[in-house]
């Protein structure tokens, strides 16, 4: 039993397990190997930076989930998972980064011990943490048939519980504080690495009024300036902010691994007509998208509304405009199920959460003004309250 | 051509490519698909937090490396890679997290265009960023035979160049600053999230005397206390540090993605006999290991010397005691080639760098006192200069 306070009630974990088993049944799966750290945490409470070695959670036909990982990390599993110690399996250290044996060989033997090695076994084929070699080893060692179950658990996470929404609202308080800090302190000549130090500070510190401090984000802060902002995923360097340039800040507040991402863009100087126009298009497009972001509509409705407005302004955005959010581990705070883009006809349900990622990355500039939202029957809840506009510091 | 200043000379990139091609030839490979972000950066200069979508660098039989990734990230590749824009391939956004098509389908078509789709094609089977689904898609679409080339490029990175050692020494200056900050500020009652904010601050800020600021580490700071320190990879929470407890700090300074990891442990109060004894064993074991850490000896020599001393103190450490370090991206700052453990007979060469990871994670306590070292013909260079002992603040 866990030494650290569980973040959710036993009932909530039981409901998650039951939902997963129903999805397994619908897919005709006898067992499921879950390698995605977010899925592992959602099913068991496991929390640790150990995903750089092979590990997983096994959902068998009956009983509690079983945690499987490196021996030294089993100590962390015992402390954070809700299951009994008998459901924590550590493998010996000579399986780590060995060219002779693979942790999946050990896993296969453990599956056999439990009689879970036959039938149809789901695996997360397109997950970072389930490599081609892991699949080959498991396939070689198991009697069962391995079936692709990528995102099966991710889909169960789509509608957030009351407790989860509570953590996401806490994360929103953190991201508000982060953007306030940026706006307070960013100025011409300030070095980016120093600004990132401030962003981390605002993202982490305990606030007695809030009653909590922050956790690490699944992506580091992204803050490209000027022409570099045409690239969405450059990280920082130690050069100073310049006059006449816009810098976008793609950041998230995080509490207990639950994320509230939010981007704003800061122009140092008088915004150029390009930015004035792009801000107008983005804000009008966001209004149009948010208007349709309600239960019963579809993912693509939000995207089509947003892209429709952009088109009227002559702006072409060639990438999706949002994704679901919730509990996440690196490298991504998206849930990798739905996308806000044409063709995604998933019906929106109350309690689904999205980062409405309306960023524009053009040939020689970039602009990000985004919202994280909770779907409801009426207008969506915007999790964070940060002025929705191009931020400007001029003179 | 890159808009951002390249970190290495054209000659150095050419030498890396030539070394990789020699290794490919030795393995009979006609082409190589490199998915590891550290390998991608080492070969091309590419730097960005985009590894959460499928991407790779292709080394064909001739010519420069080819960068392949999401369309929107091609902007980042153009800005950071040394190759001409014609060697940057972006795939359309509807390949991202689609259930109908896989980015590897698009890659296969591009390989065919270049005539690189036949023969033996190396892939990094056991890399995080090469999923089972990526392998299946590529295998389906390519005429060639896919051959496991996990760590082929990682091995080429083992001996550091003068320029690389320069960045690692800079990273050492950063980690020294981080540990000094911890020792200055950590005290009973200080909340861990606040201490982490200080650690990031010390890890990032520009220092005019040094002439540089810091980059993000491939792992977040790890700082487990008391009995939680039995688990090496728990991350922080917002609870206060307690009297009578030890906390280990596993952190790294980072400059241009080059890491200098270094761990120390801080005891708040009077250290218990367990810690006094463990410190003594660790320091003596480190001396024994460092004594053998020189060119011509083997990886296991260091480990056997260290474990030998521990055994005399009755301490059993069941995991490896170090790994190579250099340029790294999340989730790991190790290079995943050699291990300092019995059975690893790799010969040490001048310029190899290791984190001598002598951490102890026992049933209800943990201690980490480590060094990052450069192998030479004589005694190794300890990169950072931080007092090698159990840090104590008592009263």
Interface residues (C-beta under 8 A of the other chain):
Chain A: X3 X4 X47 X48 X49 X50 X51 X52 X70 X71 X72 X73 X75 X76 X78 X79 X80 X92 X93 X94 X96 X97 X102 X123 X125 X126 X127 X128 X129 X130 X131 X132 X133 X134 X135 X136 X148 X150 X191 X192 X193 X194 X196 X197 X200 X201 X204 X205 X206 X212 X213 X214 X215 X216 X219 X220 X222 X227 X228 X230 X231 X232 X233 X234 X235 X236 X237 X238 X318 X319 X320 X323 X330 X331 X332 X334 X336 X339 X341 X343 X361
Chain B: X3 X4 X47 X48 X49 X50 X51 X52 X70 X71 X72 X73 X75 X76 X78 X79 X80 X92 X93 X94 X96 X97 X102 X123 X125 X126 X127 X128 X129 X130 X131 X132 X133 X134 X135 X136 X148 X150 X191 X192 X193 X194 X196 X197 X200 X201 X204 X205 X206 X212 X213 X214 X215 X216 X219 X220 X222 X227 X228 X230 X231 X232 X233 X234 X235 X236 X237 X238 X318 X319 X320 X323 X330 X331 X332 X334 X336 X339 X341 X343 X361
